[in-house]
Amino acid sequence: MLDYLTASIAFWMTLFGVQESLLEFRLGYLGRYWFLAISASLLLSFLLSAPITIMLIIKFAVDPFTFPGNVILCAIAAVIFGVILSLAQWLILRQTEMTPKVFAPINTVIGILVYFILVWFNEGSLEWSGNPFSGWKTVIIFLAGGAITGGATGKALDFYCERVEQRLIQLERDKVARETRERERIEIERIEREKQEIEKLEREALERKRISREIALEEERKWYEENGDDDFDYEDEDDEE
């Protein structure tokens, strides 16, 4: 058991330590809490899965060393660890504007899968009791596995965040361009309305002026007719108009 515990600590602590060093550049100060949050979630997961495992072994006689008992216990532990780890990762990632909604469960599933593959390949060198460092070569393998998995998942998150950031920048640029075009369209419509209004006022002014001159001319004709002035030349007056 001490070998398995040592291998678990070596794998998970290396995994999330490498992730933290990579994510700190992308997530800023939030990346500093990554290792602490995951360590606390791992401890909580262990405290939750341990009594369930012990109860299954004692009350239901589940053999943790043979099939299918080992598969059942591993599946239960994986579910508990997966839920707690995903929750811890999500709580950190949700604080950022570029939260990858699927990274937390994917990262957790990858970590659990890689860990159990390493356990399966190194099961012959692991011991349930004795010196925790008796399989030091296995510990090195788990350290390397955690570092590789942490680096791959960390860079995957970094790449994803970069793509999301570029998309947000492009969306912002498109929004600014749309707003600029909309302002230009509104300004053009305003200028066109003002131009039409000015032309309308000019036509109305010309029409009033024409009507006023016709009324004045008609009054002048009536006056000359009433006063009998034969010298008034209506034809010339019309030509002048």
C-alpha beads as a LAMMPS data file, in Angstrom:
LAMMPS data file: protein, C-alpha beads

241 atoms
240 bonds

1 atom types
1 bond types

-500.0 500.0 xlo xhi
-500.0 500.0 ylo yhi
-500.0 500.0 zlo zhi

Masses

1 110.0

Atoms # bond

1 1 1 0.000 0.000 0.000
2 1 1 2.884 2.358 0.768
3 1 1 4.280 1.883 -2.739
4 1 1 0.901 2.688 -4.301
5 1 1 0.550 5.744 -2.082
6 1 1 4.063 6.898 -2.973
7 1 1 3.384 6.381 -6.672
8 1 1 0.111 8.321 -6.401
9 1 1 1.780 11.256 -4.660
10 1 1 4.641 11.256 -7.163
11 1 1 2.303 11.219 -10.154
12 1 1 -0.386 13.668 -9.070
13 1 1 1.869 16.197 -7.378
14 1 1 4.185 16.270 -10.382
15 1 1 1.253 16.452 -12.767
16 1 1 -0.367 19.465 -11.120
17 1 1 2.946 21.105 -10.237
18 1 1 3.917 21.163 -13.918
19 1 1 0.431 22.370 -14.871
20 1 1 0.651 25.212 -12.367
21 1 1 3.977 26.415 -13.747
22 1 1 2.464 26.523 -17.244
23 1 1 -0.960 27.902 -16.331
24 1 1 0.410 30.738 -14.221
25 1 1 1.558 32.502 -17.404
26 1 1 -1.952 32.209 -18.892
27 1 1 -4.208 32.540 -15.836
28 1 1 -2.064 35.005 -13.887
29 1 1 -2.328 34.890 -10.110
30 1 1 -5.099 32.266 -10.330
31 1 1 -2.526 29.761 -11.536
32 1 1 -0.759 30.023 -8.192
33 1 1 -3.743 28.417 -6.461
34 1 1 -3.875 25.490 -8.880
35 1 1 -1.500 23.209 -6.936
36 1 1 -3.053 24.031 -3.559
37 1 1 -6.624 23.541 -4.772
38 1 1 -5.819 20.236 -6.452
39 1 1 -3.845 18.982 -3.437
40 1 1 -6.783 19.749 -1.163
41 1 1 -9.202 18.056 -3.570
42 1 1 -6.961 14.979 -3.738
43 1 1 -6.936 14.749 0.059
44 1 1 -10.705 15.162 0.192
45 1 1 -11.161 12.521 -2.501
46 1 1 -8.956 10.094 -0.579
47 1 1 -10.907 10.697 2.633
48 1 1 -14.179 10.019 0.796
49 1 1 -13.067 6.946 -1.141
50 1 1 -11.150 5.270 1.702
51 1 1 -14.175 4.501 3.944
52 1 1 -16.206 3.345 0.935
53 1 1 -13.405 1.021 -0.128
54 1 1 -12.965 -0.346 3.405
55 1 1 -16.723 -0.909 3.753
56 1 1 -16.883 -2.824 0.460
57 1 1 -13.915 -4.965 1.467
58 1 1 -15.271 -5.781 4.948
59 1 1 -19.042 -6.005 4.460
60 1 1 -19.289 -7.163 0.857
61 1 1 -16.066 -9.205 0.742
62 1 1 -14.788 -7.371 -2.323
63 1 1 -11.283 -8.598 -3.103
64 1 1 -9.115 -5.610 -4.115
65 1 1 -6.428 -7.909 -5.596
66 1 1 -8.507 -9.936 -8.062
67 1 1 -10.991 -9.298 -10.845
68 1 1 -13.671 -7.931 -10.700
69 1 1 -13.137 -6.537 -7.206
70 1 1 -10.118 -4.495 -8.198
71 1 1 -11.997 -3.017 -11.150
72 1 1 -14.992 -2.106 -8.969
73 1 1 -12.844 -0.394 -6.348
74 1 1 -10.805 1.430 -8.975
75 1 1 -13.965 2.592 -10.740
76 1 1 -15.470 3.926 -7.502
77 1 1 -12.233 5.698 -6.605
78 1 1 -11.932 7.128 -10.138
79 1 1 -15.480 8.531 -9.998
80 1 1 -14.917 10.179 -6.620
81 1 1 -11.513 11.565 -7.587
82 1 1 -12.843 12.713 -10.963
83 1 1 -15.789 14.631 -9.494
84 1 1 -13.747 16.350 -6.771
85 1 1 -10.818 17.184 -9.066
86 1 1 -13.091 18.502 -11.816
87 1 1 -14.910 20.690 -9.293
88 1 1 -11.636 22.125 -7.953
89 1 1 -10.316 22.851 -11.450
90 1 1 -13.618 24.350 -12.586
91 1 1 -13.762 26.672 -9.567
92 1 1 -10.402 28.140 -10.610
93 1 1 -11.017 28.244 -14.350
94 1 1 -14.437 29.878 -14.030
95 1 1 -12.771 32.992 -12.580
96 1 1 -11.215 33.790 -15.959
97 1 1 -12.839 35.289 -19.035
98 1 1 -11.427 32.486 -21.181
99 1 1 -12.881 29.601 -19.195
100 1 1 -12.630 26.361 -21.203
101 1 1 -15.799 24.627 -20.065
102 1 1 -14.628 21.119 -20.929
103 1 1 -11.005 21.322 -19.793
104 1 1 -11.579 20.385 -16.152
105 1 1 -13.291 17.017 -16.789
106 1 1 -11.045 16.201 -19.758
107 1 1 -7.907 17.002 -17.778
108 1 1 -9.142 14.899 -14.876
109 1 1 -10.070 11.947 -17.068
110 1 1 -6.677 12.060 -18.793
111 1 1 -4.859 12.176 -15.454
112 1 1 -6.835 9.240 -14.038
113 1 1 -6.427 7.225 -17.235
114 1 1 -2.668 7.787 -17.406
115 1 1 -2.284 6.983 -13.702
116 1 1 -4.114 3.662 -13.967
117 1 1 -2.167 2.746 -17.102
118 1 1 1.052 3.370 -15.189
119 1 1 -0.242 1.288 -12.274
120 1 1 -1.189 -1.518 -14.643
121 1 1 2.218 -1.581 -16.330
122 1 1 4.112 -1.326 -13.022
123 1 1 1.879 -3.552 -10.929
124 1 1 4.567 -6.219 -10.687
125 1 1 7.005 -3.856 -8.997
126 1 1 4.502 -2.238 -6.633
127 1 1 4.002 -3.580 -3.110
128 1 1 1.048 -3.236 -0.776
129 1 1 3.272 -3.095 2.303
130 1 1 6.893 -2.503 3.209
131 1 1 9.324 0.215 2.304
132 1 1 7.549 3.012 0.389
133 1 1 10.659 3.580 -1.705
134 1 1 11.420 -0.052 -2.448
135 1 1 10.272 0.461 -6.014
136 1 1 12.248 3.653 -6.606
137 1 1 12.437 2.951 -10.330
138 1 1 8.641 2.848 -10.408
139 1 1 8.510 6.169 -8.542
140 1 1 10.728 7.706 -11.222
141 1 1 8.378 6.354 -13.883
142 1 1 5.402 7.950 -12.114
143 1 1 7.302 11.213 -11.757
144 1 1 8.054 11.200 -15.475
145 1 1 4.457 10.215 -16.268
146 1 1 3.099 13.071 -14.158
147 1 1 5.494 15.578 -15.715
148 1 1 4.650 14.520 -19.282
149 1 1 0.901 14.436 -18.632
150 1 1 1.003 17.772 -16.803
151 1 1 3.023 19.408 -19.556
152 1 1 0.730 18.074 -22.303
153 1 1 -2.518 19.058 -20.575
154 1 1 -1.091 22.409 -19.463
155 1 1 0.012 23.312 -22.971
156 1 1 -3.344 22.124 -24.298
157 1 1 -5.099 24.554 -21.957
158 1 1 -2.653 27.303 -22.900
159 1 1 -3.302 26.694 -26.602
160 1 1 -7.060 26.603 -26.030
161 1 1 -7.008 29.838 -24.029
162 1 1 -4.920 31.499 -26.730
163 1 1 -7.415 30.458 -29.392
164 1 1 -10.316 31.700 -27.267
165 1 1 -8.479 34.963 -26.641
166 1 1 -7.896 35.454 -30.369
167 1 1 -11.550 34.697 -31.024
168 1 1 -12.655 37.227 -28.388
169 1 1 -10.331 39.828 -29.915
170 1 1 -11.728 39.134 -33.372
171 1 1 -15.294 39.333 -32.068
172 1 1 -14.478 42.667 -30.448
173 1 1 -12.982 43.945 -33.692
174 1 1 -16.046 42.806 -35.621
175 1 1 -18.269 44.514 -33.057
176 1 1 -16.323 47.773 -33.357
177 1 1 -16.473 47.551 -37.162
178 1 1 -20.247 46.960 -37.073
179 1 1 -20.752 49.864 -34.695
180 1 1 -18.601 52.104 -36.911
181 1 1 -20.591 51.147 -40.009
182 1 1 -23.834 51.703 -38.136
183 1 1 -22.717 55.172 -36.981
184 1 1 -21.656 56.052 -40.528
185 1 1 -24.995 54.850 -41.880
186 1 1 -26.917 56.897 -39.300
187 1 1 -24.788 59.974 -40.084
188 1 1 -25.359 59.589 -43.817
189 1 1 -29.108 59.221 -43.262
190 1 1 -29.106 62.308 -41.028
191 1 1 -27.256 64.381 -43.621
192 1 1 -29.619 63.131 -46.331
193 1 1 -32.678 64.035 -44.234
194 1 1 -31.263 67.499 -43.537
195 1 1 -30.562 67.981 -47.236
196 1 1 -34.091 66.920 -48.160
197 1 1 -35.520 69.208 -45.493
198 1 1 -33.517 72.177 -46.819
199 1 1 -34.639 71.462 -50.376
200 1 1 -38.236 71.229 -49.196
201 1 1 -37.990 74.559 -47.375
202 1 1 -36.435 76.179 -50.455
203 1 1 -39.242 74.879 -52.669
204 1 1 -41.855 76.111 -50.231
205 1 1 -40.173 79.546 -50.078
206 1 1 -40.086 79.795 -53.886
207 1 1 -43.705 78.686 -54.083
208 1 1 -44.782 81.335 -51.534
209 1 1 -42.809 83.971 -53.403
210 1 1 -44.418 82.988 -56.707
211 1 1 -47.898 83.092 -55.190
212 1 1 -47.188 86.464 -53.602
213 1 1 -46.042 87.916 -56.926
214 1 1 -49.105 86.543 -58.705
215 1 1 -51.385 88.066 -56.080
216 1 1 -49.559 91.393 -56.308
217 1 1 -49.779 91.335 -60.112
218 1 1 -53.460 90.527 -60.027
219 1 1 -54.143 93.378 -57.607
220 1 1 -52.146 95.747 -59.793
221 1 1 -54.170 94.751 -62.858
222 1 1 -57.419 95.299 -61.043
223 1 1 -56.313 98.727 -59.929
224 1 1 -55.410 99.808 -63.442
225 1 1 -58.662 98.399 -64.797
226 1 1 -60.668 100.283 -62.214
227 1 1 -58.792 103.518 -62.906
228 1 1 -59.005 103.138 -66.672
229 1 1 -55.314 103.391 -67.508
230 1 1 -55.109 102.251 -71.082
231 1 1 -51.345 102.571 -71.129
232 1 1 -50.895 99.495 -68.887
233 1 1 -49.341 96.845 -71.046
234 1 1 -50.418 93.474 -69.770
235 1 1 -48.410 91.724 -72.409
236 1 1 -45.174 93.394 -71.310
237 1 1 -45.906 92.641 -67.715
238 1 1 -46.456 89.024 -68.518
239 1 1 -43.218 88.938 -70.461
240 1 1 -41.352 90.429 -67.551
241 1 1 -42.705 87.707 -65.350

Bonds

1 1 1 2
2 1 2 3
3 1 3 4
4 1 4 5
5 1 5 6
6 1 6 7
7 1 7 8
8 1 8 9
9 1 9 10
10 1 10 11
11 1 11 12
12 1 12 13
13 1 13 14
14 1 14 15
15 1 15 16
16 1 16 17
17 1 17 18
18 1 18 19
19 1 19 20
20 1 20 21
21 1 21 22
22 1 22 23
23 1 23 24
24 1 24 25
25 1 25 26
26 1 26 27
27 1 27 28
28 1 28 29
29 1 29 30
30 1 30 31
31 1 31 32
32 1 32 33
33 1 33 34
34 1 34 35
35 1 35 36
36 1 36 37
37 1 37 38
38 1 38 39
39 1 39 40
40 1 40 41
41 1 41 42
42 1 42 43
43 1 43 44
44 1 44 45
45 1 45 46
46 1 46 47
47 1 47 48
48 1 48 49
49 1 49 50
50 1 50 51
51 1 51 52
52 1 52 53
53 1 53 54
54 1 54 55
55 1 55 56
56 1 56 57
57 1 57 58
58 1 58 59
59 1 59 60
60 1 60 61
61 1 61 62
62 1 62 63
63 1 63 64
64 1 64 65
65 1 65 66
66 1 66 67
67 1 67 68
68 1 68 69
69 1 69 70
70 1 70 71
71 1 71 72
72 1 72 73
73 1 73 74
74 1 74 75
75 1 75 76
76 1 76 77
77 1 77 78
78 1 78 79
79 1 79 80
80 1 80 81
81 1 81 82
82 1 82 83
83 1 83 84
84 1 84 85
85 1 85 86
86 1 86 87
87 1 87 88
88 1 88 89
89 1 89 90
90 1 90 91
91 1 91 92
92 1 92 93
93 1 93 94
94 1 94 95
95 1 95 96
96 1 96 97
97 1 97 98
98 1 98 99
99 1 99 100
100 1 100 101
101 1 101 102
102 1 102 103
103 1 103 104
104 1 104 105
105 1 105 106
106 1 106 107
107 1 107 108
108 1 108 109
109 1 109 110
110 1 110 111
111 1 111 112
112 1 112 113
113 1 113 114
114 1 114 115
115 1 115 116
116 1 116 117
117 1 117 118
118 1 118 119
119 1 119 120
120 1 120 121
121 1 121 122
122 1 122 123
123 1 123 124
124 1 124 125
125 1 125 126
126 1 126 127
127 1 127 128
128 1 128 129
129 1 129 130
130 1 130 131
131 1 131 132
132 1 132 133
133 1 133 134
134 1 134 135
135 1 135 136
136 1 136 137
137 1 137 138
138 1 138 139
139 1 139 140
140 1 140 141
141 1 141 142
142 1 142 143
143 1 143 144
144 1 144 145
145 1 145 146
146 1 146 147
147 1 147 148
148 1 148 149
149 1 149 150
150 1 150 151
151 1 151 152
152 1 152 153
153 1 153 154
154 1 154 155
155 1 155 156
156 1 156 157
157 1 157 158
158 1 158 159
159 1 159 160
160 1 160 161
161 1 161 162
162 1 162 163
163 1 163 164
164 1 164 165
165 1 165 166
166 1 166 167
167 1 167 168
168 1 168 169
169 1 169 170
170 1 170 171
171 1 171 172
172 1 172 173
173 1 173 174
174 1 174 175
175 1 175 176
176 1 176 177
177 1 177 178
178 1 178 179
179 1 179 180
180 1 180 181
181 1 181 182
182 1 182 183
183 1 183 184
184 1 184 185
185 1 185 186
186 1 186 187
187 1 187 188
188 1 188 189
189 1 189 190
190 1 190 191
191 1 191 192
192 1 192 193
193 1 193 194
194 1 194 195
195 1 195 196
196 1 196 197
197 1 197 198
198 1 198 199
199 1 199 200
200 1 200 201
201 1 201 202
202 1 202 203
203 1 203 204
204 1 204 205
205 1 205 206
206 1 206 207
207 1 207 208
208 1 208 209
209 1 209 210
210 1 210 211
211 1 211 212
212 1 212 213
213 1 213 214
214 1 214 215
215 1 215 216
216 1 216 217
217 1 217 218
218 1 218 219
219 1 219 220
220 1 220 221
221 1 221 222
222 1 222 223
223 1 223 224
224 1 224 225
225 1 225 226
226 1 226 227
227 1 227 228
228 1 228 229
229 1 229 230
230 1 230 231
231 1 231 232
232 1 232 233
233 1 233 234
234 1 234 235
235 1 235 236
236 1 236 237
237 1 237 238
238 1 238 239
239 1 239 240
240 1 240 241
